[in-house]
Amino acid sequence: MILKKTALLISVSALAISVLAGCGNETTSSTATGTTTPSSTVTKSVIKIATQSPLSGGSAVQGEAIKLGAQMSLDDHKEEFAKLGFDLQLVPYDDQADPKKGVANAEIISADPAILGIVGHMNSGVAIPSSVVYEKNNIVMVSPSNTATEVTDRNLKVVNRIVARDDFQGPAAADYAFKTVKAKNIFVIQDKTAYGQGLAEAFKDAATKQGANIVGYEGITVGEKDFNGVLNIALSKKPDFVFFGGLYAEGGLLIKQARDKGIAAPFMGADGWDTQGLVDVAGDKVKDALYASISTDITKSPEGMKWADQYKAKFGKAPDGYSAYAYDCMTIILNAIKAASSADGGKVPARDKVRDAVRATKDFQGVATKVSFDGKGDNTYAKVFIYKFDGPKYPGTMISEVGK
């Protein structure tokens, strides 16, 4: 009888261990002595949100800003989600501003059932192919920076952005160049990416309609360092204004090399210049450069300044152009998860339910912007802001705001 009782106890103990070991998507906490508290009071279901942005290479400054902004929002909501029984986790991915890497990451993200959304991408050319993978797997994406019209014009259910499109940003920049700067002979350069080319085309078409003369339209390649060729062409055309569709690494070098070459015409970029990185590359030559950005200067309001101070205290540096927008993207996704979970009895919601709850976002007031998504995932409240560098200090001074 003693042997039978012992065998029975061993069997029950083994069963208990196997049940505990089977809780794969849950976490438990332990006391300082190493004893585990009852699972009914501490068990939490893991919910992950991914970021996809360049964390290495020439665009890493802005890519890191996206990751940190998203992280700050997730950290701010951790306690709230813990009370609901969820363990929030951030999983950052480096897409290297490379479409192939972005797609490869998207496949990995899709294979993890705990990931319910993505904050990103930074580059439209990476977001477009990666979002095809997200669409197949019902993983919602909210971008703090994608501007190419194709991003949302494909009508994918998972794709959303909170910033203005190229066909709004480009014309706003052209309008400022023609009406305020009084530019007549404009030289346009673009970096051959979905973002840069789309933006340059939108600017060129709008400037032409205004009555400006496009004296040159040239392309450079991302990663190039020597722009003597294209700048010699620009010098020969004697433009009174130069517009560049591209990012800060190439933009900063173009400004610097153009000034060294004697090209004195005003230079203008777009949101790809909205970063400390442009100042780091161009140095003193950045003075008087203009940029049309999809990002507001949040420090203009007391609430925004408070948030910026909290960001600096947390990360040891001031927020970059996309930081607050990434914060808002994450908050939108987390709000959608809460809504979808509540509608399903407090359980971890299915990806398609989160996707639909994100698209249903209306009149959300974030740190950086108000958000309502239309049927394609565009933000009806998106604006464009014009900035000017008074010297080598970021950000530039906001000099104009353009709404739809």
C-alpha positions in Angstrom: 0.0 0.0 0.0 2.9 2.4 0.9 4.4 1.7 -2.5 1.2 2.4 -4.3 0.7 5.7 -2.4 4.2 6.7 -3.3 3.7 5.9 -6.9 0.5 7.8 -6.9 2.1 10.9 -5.4 5.0 10.8 -8.0 2.4 10.5 -10.8 0.4 13.5 -9.5 3.6 15.5 -9.0 4.8 14.8 -12.6 1.4 15.7 -14.0 1.5 19.1 -12.1 5.0 19.8 -13.4 3.9 19.0 -17.0 0.9 21.3 -16.7 3.0 24.2 -15.5 5.6 23.6 -18.2 2.9 23.8 -20.8 2.1 27.5 -20.2 4.2 28.6 -23.1 2.8 32.1 -23.7 2.6 33.1 -20.1 4.9 34.4 -17.5 5.1 34.0 -13.7 6.9 35.9 -11.1 9.0 34.7 -8.2 9.8 36.1 -4.8 13.3 37.0 -3.7 13.6 33.6 -2.0 13.0 31.8 -5.3 9.5 30.5 -4.5 6.8 30.9 -7.1 3.6 32.7 -6.1 0.3 31.1 -7.1 -0.1 31.2 -10.9 -3.7 32.4 -10.7 -2.5 35.7 -9.3 0.6 36.4 -11.5 0.2 34.6 -14.7 0.2 37.0 -17.7 -0.2 36.5 -21.4 2.6 37.9 -23.5 1.7 40.5 -26.1 4.5 41.8 -28.3 4.7 44.8 -30.6 7.4 45.0 -33.2 9.2 48.0 -34.6 10.8 48.0 -38.1 13.2 50.8 -38.9 16.8 51.2 -39.8 18.9 50.8 -36.7 22.2 50.7 -38.6 23.5 52.5 -41.7 23.0 56.0 -43.0 19.4 56.4 -41.7 20.0 55.0 -38.2 19.4 58.4 -36.4 15.8 58.6 -37.6 15.3 54.8 -37.3 16.4 54.8 -33.7 14.0 57.7 -33.0 11.2 55.5 -34.2 12.2 52.6 -31.9 12.7 54.9 -28.9 9.4 56.7 -29.3 7.5 53.4 -29.6 9.4 52.0 -26.6 8.4 55.0 -24.5 4.7 54.6 -25.2 4.9 50.8 -24.5 6.7 51.4 -21.2 4.1 54.0 -20.3 1.3 51.5 -20.8 3.0 48.4 -19.2 1.4 48.8 -15.8 -2.1 49.3 -17.3 -1.7 46.2 -19.4 -0.3 44.2 -16.4 -3.5 44.9 -14.5 -5.4 43.5 -17.5 -3.3 40.3 -17.3 -0.9 41.1 -20.2 2.9 41.3 -20.3 3.8 43.9 -22.9 7.0 43.4 -24.8 8.8 45.4 -27.5 10.6 43.5 -30.2 12.7 46.0 -32.4 13.9 44.9 -35.8 16.6 46.6 -37.9 15.3 46.7 -41.5 18.5 48.5 -42.6 16.4 50.7 -44.9 16.6 47.7 -47.3 13.4 46.2 -48.8 14.8 42.7 -48.8 15.7 42.9 -45.1 12.4 44.4 -44.3 10.5 41.5 -46.0 12.8 38.9 -44.3 12.0 40.5 -40.9 8.3 40.6 -41.8 8.3 36.9 -42.3 10.0 36.4 -38.9 7.5 38.7 -37.3 4.6 36.9 -38.9 5.8 33.6 -37.5 5.5 34.8 -33.9 1.9 34.6 -32.8 2.5 36.9 -29.8 3.2 39.9 -32.1 0.0 41.8 -32.7 1.3 45.0 -34.5 4.2 46.9 -36.0 5.3 50.5 -35.6 7.0 51.3 -38.8 8.5 51.4 -41.3 10.5 54.6 -41.8 11.2 54.1 -45.5 8.2 53.8 -47.9 10.3 51.6 -50.2 10.7 49.1 -47.4 7.1 49.4 -46.1 5.5 48.6 -49.5 6.9 45.1 -50.0 6.9 44.3 -46.2 3.3 45.2 -45.8 2.3 42.5 -48.4 3.6 40.0 -45.9 1.7 41.7 -43.0 -1.5 41.6 -45.1 -1.3 37.9 -45.6 -0.9 37.4 -41.8 -3.3 40.1 -40.6 -0.6 42.0 -38.6 -1.5 45.7 -38.4 1.1 48.3 -39.2 1.0 52.0 -38.2 3.7 54.2 -39.8 5.1 57.4 -38.2 6.9 58.5 -41.4 5.9 56.8 -44.7 4.7 59.3 -47.3 4.7 57.6 -50.7 1.2 57.5 -52.1 1.5 53.8 -53.0 1.7 52.9 -49.3 -2.0 53.3 -48.7 -3.3 53.5 -52.3 -3.1 49.7 -52.5 -6.0 49.6 -50.0 -4.4 47.0 -47.8 -6.4 46.4 -44.6 -3.3 46.3 -42.3 -1.6 49.5 -43.5 -2.1 52.8 -41.8 0.0 56.0 -41.4 -0.5 59.1 -39.2 1.5 61.5 -41.4 0.9 63.4 -44.7 1.4 61.8 -48.1 3.8 62.9 -50.8 0.9 64.3 -52.9 0.3 66.7 -50.0 3.9 67.3 -48.8 5.4 67.9 -52.2 2.9 70.5 -53.3 3.1 72.3 -49.9 6.8 72.6 -50.4 6.4 73.8 -54.0 3.8 76.3 -52.9 6.2 77.7 -50.3 9.1 77.8 -52.8 7.1 79.6 -55.5 5.0 82.0 -53.4 7.2 82.8 -50.5 10.7 82.4 -51.7 9.6 83.6 -55.2 11.6 80.8 -56.9 11.3 80.8 -60.7 14.1 78.5 -61.9 14.2 75.3 -59.8 16.7 72.4 -59.9 15.3 69.1 -58.6 17.3 66.2 -57.3 16.0 62.8 -56.0 17.5 59.7 -54.6 15.7 57.1 -56.8 13.9 55.5 -53.8 10.1 55.2 -53.6 10.1 58.0 -51.0 12.6 60.4 -52.7 11.3 60.0 -56.3 7.7 60.2 -55.3 8.3 63.3 -53.3 10.4 65.0 -56.1 7.8 64.2 -58.7 5.0 65.7 -56.6 7.1 68.8 -56.0 8.1 69.1 -59.6 4.5 68.7 -60.9 3.1 71.2 -58.4 5.9 73.8 -59.0 5.3 73.5 -62.8 1.6 74.2 -62.3 2.5 77.2 -60.2 4.5 78.6 -63.1 8.0 77.7 -62.1 10.6 76.5 -64.6 12.3 73.2 -63.8 15.8 73.8 -65.1 17.0 70.3 -64.2 15.9 67.0 -62.8 18.6 64.6 -61.7 18.9 61.5 -59.6 21.6 60.3 -57.2 22.1 57.0 -55.5 21.7 56.3 -51.7 25.1 55.7 -50.2 27.0 58.0 -52.6 29.5 60.5 -51.1 30.7 62.5 -54.1 28.0 64.7 -55.8 30.3 66.7 -58.0 28.6 65.4 -61.2 25.1 66.4 -60.4 26.2 69.7 -58.7 28.2 70.7 -61.8 25.0 70.3 -63.8 23.1 72.4 -61.3 25.8 75.1 -61.3 25.6 75.4 -65.1 21.8 75.8 -64.9 22.1 78.8 -62.4 19.0 77.9 -60.4 17.5 80.2 -57.9 16.2 77.2 -55.8 17.2 73.6 -55.3 14.8 70.9 -54.0 16.0 67.4 -52.9 13.8 64.4 -52.5 15.8 62.1 -50.2 17.2 61.6 -46.7 19.6 63.5 -44.5 22.8 61.5 -45.1 22.9 62.4 -48.8 21.1 65.7 -48.3 23.7 67.0 -45.8 26.5 66.2 -48.2 24.7 67.9 -51.1 24.3 71.1 -49.1 27.9 71.1 -48.0 29.4 70.3 -51.4 27.0 72.8 -53.2 28.1 75.6 -50.9 31.8 74.7 -51.4 31.1 74.8 -55.2 29.6 78.3 -55.0 25.9 77.4 -55.4 24.2 80.0 -53.3 20.6 79.1 -54.1 18.3 78.1 -51.2 18.2 74.3 -50.6 15.0 72.6 -49.5 14.3 69.0 -48.5 11.4 67.3 -46.8 10.9 65.2 -43.7 14.0 63.2 -44.5 15.9 66.3 -43.3 13.9 66.6 -40.1 16.7 65.2 -37.9 19.8 66.1 -36.0 21.6 63.9 -38.5 21.3 66.6 -41.2 23.2 69.1 -38.9 25.8 66.5 -38.1 26.5 66.0 -41.8 26.2 69.5 -43.2 27.6 71.4 -40.2 27.6 75.2 -40.5 26.6 75.0 -44.2 23.1 73.9 -43.1 22.3 77.6 -42.3 19.3 78.8 -44.3 18.4 75.3 -45.5 14.6 74.7 -45.6 12.6 71.6 -45.1 8.9 70.7 -45.5 8.2 68.2 -42.7 5.3 65.9 -41.8 6.4 66.4 -38.2 5.4 69.3 -35.9 7.7 70.8 -33.3 6.0 69.4 -30.2 8.0 71.8 -27.9 5.8 74.6 -29.1 3.2 73.6 -26.5 3.6 73.1 -22.7 2.3 69.5 -23.0 4.7 68.7 -25.8 7.6 70.3 -24.0 6.8 68.2 -20.9 6.8 65.0 -23.1 10.1 66.0 -24.7 11.7 66.5 -21.3 10.5 63.1 -20.2 12.0 61.6 -23.4 15.3 63.2 -22.8 15.4 62.1 -19.2 14.6 58.5 -20.3 17.0 58.2 -23.2 19.6 60.9 -22.5 18.9 62.8 -25.8 16.3 65.1 -27.2 13.6 63.6 -29.4 14.1 63.5 -33.1 11.5 64.3 -35.8 9.7 60.9 -35.7 10.0 60.2 -32.0 6.6 61.6 -30.9 4.9 60.2 -34.0 6.2 56.7 -33.2 4.9 57.2 -29.7 1.5 58.0 -31.1 1.6 55.0 -33.4 2.3 52.7 -30.6 -0.4 54.2 -28.4 -2.9 53.7 -31.3 -2.0 50.0 -31.6 -2.2 49.5 -27.8 -5.6 51.2 -27.7 -6.8 48.9 -30.4 -5.6 45.8 -28.5 -7.5 47.0 -25.4 -10.7 47.5 -27.4 -10.4 44.2 -29.2 -9.6 42.4 -26.0 -12.5 44.0 -24.2 -14.9 42.9 -27.0 -13.6 39.3 -26.6 -14.0 38.9 -22.8 -10.5 40.1 -21.9 -8.6 37.5 -23.8 -5.6 38.2 -26.1 -7.3 39.4 -29.2 -6.9 37.9 -32.7 -4.7 39.8 -35.1 -7.6 40.6 -37.5 -9.6 42.1 -34.6 -6.6 44.4 -33.7 -6.2 45.3 -37.4 -9.9 46.4 -37.6 -9.8 48.3 -34.3 -6.8 50.3 -35.5 -8.5 51.3 -38.7 -11.6 52.3 -36.7 -9.5 54.9 -34.8 -11.4 58.3 -34.8 -10.4 61.6 -33.2 -7.5 60.1 -31.2 -5.4 63.0 -29.7 -1.8 62.0 -29.5 1.3 63.8 -28.4 2.2 64.9 -31.9 -1.0 64.8 -33.9 -4.7 64.1 -33.9 -5.6 60.9 -35.8 -8.7 59.7 -37.7 -8.1 57.0 -40.3 -10.0 57.0 -43.6 -10.9 53.9 -45.5 -7.3 53.6 -46.9 -5.5 54.1 -43.6 -4.5 57.8 -44.2 -4.9 60.3 -41.4 -7.5 63.0 -42.2 -5.8 65.3 -39.7 -2.2 65.1 -41.2 -0.4 68.4 -41.8 2.8 69.7 -43.4 5.2 72.1 -41.6 7.9 74.3 -43.1 11.1 74.8 -41.2 14.3 76.9 -41.7 17.7 76.4 -40.1 19.0 79.6 -38.6 22.2 77.9 -37.9 23.7 74.4 -37.1 21.1 73.6 -34.4 18.3 71.1 -34.6 15.3 71.5 -35.0 15.0 74.3 -37.4 12.5 77.2 -36.8 8.9 76.4 -37.8 7.9 79.2 -40.2 4.7 77.8 -41.7 1.9 75.2 -41.1 -0.2 73.8 -43.9 -3.5 71.9 -43.3 -5.6 70.1 -45.8 
